[in-house]
Amino acid sequence: MEPGNITRISKFLLLGFSERPEVQPLIFGLFLSMYLITVFGNLLILLAVSSDSCLHTPMYFFLANVSFVDICFISTTVPKMLWNIQTQSKVITYEDCITQMNFFITFAGMDDFLLAVMAYDRFVAICHPLHYTVIMNPRLCGLLVLVSWMTSVLYSLVHTLMVLQLSFCTEVVIPHFFCELNQMIQLASSDTFLNNVVMYLAAMLLGGGLLVWILYSYSKIVSSIRGISSAPGKYKAFSTCASHLSVVSLFYCTSLGVYLSSAATQSSLSSATASVMYTVVTPMLNPFIYSLRNRDIKRALKRILGIQ
């Protein structure tokens, strides 16, 4: 790339899923429905936890934080895509693209950290039940969430500052429906070796490290459950972890699927479609997973909705 062809870029073009006009209303309706379901479902979880004193426990405190983060997570990508479809424009400014990428990384990191924190909460509740209220005191719960936020913001800030150092051509088309870090690095016209090293190293240390901690916690939980003599006791202990384990599996399997599919194929449509699984589908399903398998949440939701 000649130096004369590299200037200060002012905008990007987001291709989305399809350029066919007849498909746009279908995509708009589908994503609008999923967005509204996600926001409404997670708001109900927040309302249930905040309004029911029986749910003022560490587990539901962390669940409320997950619901809040999921609303923010999906709101960083879907509204802009819906706006572009409605206005028949694919343009996103350079500043908006960097901001979207920054918030996306922050909330994705928060989801990861909160899942690890919830695994620790279940580990203490099942493996050390007599000391649970002493260990998981309000101060520690608040500190765990605060550290998660600080680490996620710092993690996102590092990537954002490094992307700001990259140069782009005057016309950059992003084959995606949002400004994703990997896509931004691939489309840069300057050297991206350091960006790639930091991106994969950070993903291995943070994502991989947190996953190892979750697996370790559940290995201890399973050992403790196996030691319970009564069948009802085993069922009760396992039922408190089933929802969280389902969400962990959904989050990590879809995230891993995205990167495996993008590595296996060069199709931008396949990569964008795979990304929908953890950016849109996972936040949408979380309220259903937590409410359908939890009698306390169902009781609080019935009271809010006026259902006998």
C-alpha positions in Angstrom: 0.0 0.0 0.0 1.5 3.3 -1.1 1.7 6.0 1.6 -0.4 8.4 -0.6 -3.3 6.0 -0.5 -3.6 6.0 3.3 -5.5 8.9 4.8 -7.4 9.6 8.0 -10.6 7.5 7.4 -13.9 9.0 8.4 -16.3 6.2 7.8 -16.8 2.4 7.3 -19.4 0.5 5.4 -21.2 -2.4 7.2 -22.3 -5.0 4.7 -24.6 -6.8 7.1 -26.2 -10.1 6.0 -27.6 -9.4 2.5 -27.7 -6.7 -0.1 -30.9 -8.0 -1.6 -33.7 -5.4 -1.0 -36.4 -8.0 -0.7 -34.7 -9.7 2.2 -34.2 -6.6 4.3 -37.7 -6.4 5.8 -37.4 -10.1 6.9 -34.0 -9.4 8.6 -35.3 -6.2 10.2 -38.4 -8.0 11.6 -36.4 -11.0 12.9 -33.7 -8.9 14.7 -36.2 -6.4 16.0 -38.2 -9.3 17.6 -35.1 -10.9 19.1 -33.9 -7.5 20.4 -37.2 -6.7 22.1 -37.5 -10.2 23.6 -34.0 -9.9 25.0 -34.5 -6.5 26.5 -38.0 -7.4 27.9 -36.8 -10.7 29.3 -33.8 -9.4 31.0 -35.7 -6.4 32.4 -38.2 -8.8 33.9 -35.3 -10.6 35.6 -33.9 -7.3 37.0 -37.4 -6.3 38.2 -38.0 -9.7 39.8 -34.6 -9.6 41.7 -34.9 -6.0 42.8 -38.6 -6.2 44.0 -38.5 -9.6 45.8 -36.6 -9.6 49.1 -36.3 -13.4 49.0 -34.1 -12.9 45.9 -31.6 -10.5 47.7 -28.9 -13.1 47.8 -25.4 -13.3 46.1 -26.6 -15.7 43.4 -29.4 -13.4 42.3 -27.3 -10.3 42.7 -24.9 -11.8 40.1 -27.8 -12.9 37.9 -29.2 -9.3 37.9 -25.7 -8.1 36.8 -25.7 -10.7 34.0 -29.2 -9.4 32.8 -28.0 -5.8 32.8 -24.8 -6.7 30.9 -26.8 -8.7 28.4 -29.1 -5.8 27.7 -26.0 -3.5 27.1 -24.3 -6.3 25.1 -27.0 -6.7 22.5 -27.7 -2.9 22.5 -24.2 -2.2 21.2 -24.8 -4.0 17.8 -28.5 -4.6 16.9 -29.9 -1.0 17.1 -27.3 0.3 14.7 -28.0 -2.6 12.3 -31.7 -1.9 12.5 -31.1 1.8 11.9 -29.0 1.0 8.8 -31.7 -1.3 7.4 -34.5 1.3 8.1 -32.5 4.2 6.5 -31.1 2.0 3.7 -27.6 3.1 4.6 -24.5 1.0 5.4 -22.4 3.8 6.8 -20.9 4.0 10.2 -18.5 6.7 11.2 -15.0 6.0 12.3 -15.7 7.3 15.8 -19.0 5.3 16.1 -17.2 2.2 14.9 -14.4 2.5 17.5 -17.0 3.2 20.2 -19.1 0.2 19.2 -16.1 -2.1 19.2 -15.0 -0.7 22.6 -18.3 -1.3 24.3 -18.7 -4.7 22.6 -15.4 -6.0 24.0 -16.2 -4.5 27.5 -19.6 -6.2 27.8 -18.4 -9.5 26.2 -15.6 -9.5 28.8 -18.1 -8.8 31.6 -20.3 -11.7 30.6 -17.2 -13.9 30.8 -16.2 -12.7 34.2 -19.7 -12.9 35.6 -20.0 -16.5 34.6 -16.8 -17.2 36.4 -18.0 -15.3 39.5 -21.3 -17.2 39.5 -19.3 -20.5 39.3 -17.4 -19.5 42.4 -20.7 -18.6 44.1 -22.1 -22.1 43.4 -18.8 -23.7 44.4 -18.9 -22.0 47.8 -22.7 -22.7 48.2 -22.3 -26.5 47.6 -18.8 -27.3 48.8 -18.8 -25.0 51.9 -22.5 -24.5 52.7 -22.0 -23.7 56.4 -19.6 -20.9 55.6 -21.5 -19.6 52.6 -23.1 -16.5 54.2 -19.7 -15.6 55.8 -17.7 -16.0 52.6 -20.1 -14.5 50.1 -20.8 -11.4 52.1 -22.1 -8.2 50.4 -18.7 -6.6 50.5 -17.1 -9.5 48.6 -19.9 -9.7 46.1 -19.6 -6.0 45.3 -15.8 -6.3 45.1 -16.0 -9.2 42.6 -18.4 -7.3 40.3 -16.3 -4.1 40.6 -13.0 -6.0 39.7 -14.9 -7.6 36.8 -15.9 -4.2 35.5 -12.4 -2.7 35.9 -10.7 -5.6 34.2 -13.2 -5.7 31.3 -12.8 -1.9 30.8 -9.0 -2.1 30.9 -9.0 -5.1 28.5 -11.3 -3.3 26.1 -9.2 -0.1 26.4 -6.0 -1.9 25.4 -7.5 -3.2 22.2 -9.2 0.1 21.4 -6.0 2.1 21.8 -4.1 -0.4 19.6 -6.7 -0.2 16.9 -6.5 3.6 17.0 -2.9 3.2 15.9 -3.8 1.3 12.7 -4.2 2.9 9.3 -7.0 2.1 6.9 -7.6 2.8 3.2 -10.1 5.5 2.2 -12.8 3.0 1.4 -13.2 0.2 4.0 -16.0 -2.3 3.7 -16.6 -4.5 6.8 -18.2 -7.8 5.8 -20.2 -7.9 9.1 -23.1 -6.4 10.8 -21.0 -4.6 13.5 -17.4 -3.5 14.1 -15.8 -6.6 15.4 -12.2 -6.5 16.6 -10.9 -9.3 14.4 -12.5 -7.8 11.3 -11.0 -4.4 12.1 -7.5 -5.8 12.4 -7.8 -7.8 9.2 -8.9 -4.8 7.2 -6.1 -2.5 8.4 -3.5 -1.5 5.8 -0.7 -1.1 8.3 1.2 -3.8 10.2 -1.1 -5.7 12.5 1.3 -8.3 13.9 1.3 -6.8 17.5 -2.5 -6.5 17.4 -2.9 -10.1 16.5 -0.5 -11.2 19.2 -2.2 -9.2 21.9 -5.7 -10.3 20.7 -5.0 -14.0 20.8 -2.8 -13.8 23.9 -5.4 -11.9 25.8 -8.2 -14.3 24.6 -6.1 -17.3 25.8 -5.2 -15.7 29.2 -8.6 -14.2 30.1 -11.1 -16.4 28.2 -9.1 -19.6 28.6 -8.2 -18.8 32.2 -11.8 -18.1 33.3 -13.0 -21.3 31.5 -10.4 -23.3 33.4 -11.7 -21.8 36.7 -15.3 -22.6 35.8 -14.4 -26.2 34.9 -12.4 -26.6 38.1 -15.3 -25.2 40.2 -17.7 -27.6 38.7 -15.3 -30.6 39.1 -15.4 -29.8 42.8 -19.1 -29.3 42.8 -19.7 -32.7 41.1 -17.4 -34.4 43.7 -19.4 -32.8 46.5 -22.7 -33.8 45.0 -21.6 -37.4 44.6 -20.8 -37.4 48.3 -24.4 -36.5 49.2 -26.2 -39.7 50.3 -29.9 -38.8 49.6 -31.3 -38.6 46.1 -33.4 -35.5 46.9 -30.3 -33.8 48.3 -28.4 -34.6 45.1 -31.2 -33.3 42.9 -31.5 -30.1 44.9 -27.8 -29.4 44.8 -27.6 -30.1 41.1 -30.7 -28.0 40.3 -29.1 -24.9 41.7 -26.3 -25.2 39.2 -28.2 -26.5 36.1 -29.2 -23.0 34.8 -25.8 -21.6 35.2 -24.1 -24.6 33.6 -26.6 -24.3 30.7 -25.7 -20.6 30.2 -21.9 -21.4 30.4 -22.2 -24.1 27.8 -24.3 -21.9 25.5 -21.9 -18.9 25.8 -18.6 -20.8 25.3 -19.9 -23.2 22.7 -21.3 -20.4 20.5 -18.2 -18.3 21.0 -15.9 -21.2 20.1 -18.1 -22.0 17.1 -17.7 -18.5 15.8 -13.9 -18.6 15.8 -13.8 -22.1 14.5 -16.1 -21.3 11.6 -14.2 -18.1 10.8 -11.0 -20.0 10.7 -12.4 -22.9 8.6 -14.1 -20.7 6.0 -13.4 -17.4 4.3 -17.1 -16.7 3.8 -18.0 -13.4 5.5 -21.7 -14.4 5.6 -20.9 -17.5 7.5 -18.8 -15.6 10.0 -21.5 -13.0 10.5 -24.3 -15.6 10.9 -22.2 -17.5 13.4 -21.6 -14.3 15.4 -25.4 -13.9 15.8 -25.4 -17.0 18.1 -23.4 -15.4 20.9 -24.2 -11.7 20.3 -27.9 -12.0 19.9 -29.2 -15.6 20.6 -27.4 -16.2 23.8 -28.5 -12.9 25.6 -32.1 -13.7 24.3 -32.1 -17.2 25.8 -30.5 -16.5 29.1 -33.8 -15.1 30.8 -35.7 -18.2 29.6 -33.0 -20.6 30.9 -32.8 -18.9 34.4 -36.6 -18.5 34.8 -37.8 -21.9 33.5 -35.6 -23.9 35.9 -35.9 -21.6 38.9 -39.0 -21.7 41.1 -38.0 -18.5 43.0 -37.7 -16.5 39.8 -40.9 -18.0 38.4 -42.7 -17.1 41.6 -41.4 -13.5 41.5 -42.3 -13.1 37.8 -45.8 -14.4 38.4 -46.3 -11.9 41.2 -45.1 -9.1 38.9 -47.3 -10.1 36.0 -50.3 -10.7 38.3 -50.6 -14.4 37.5 -52.1 -16.6 40.2 
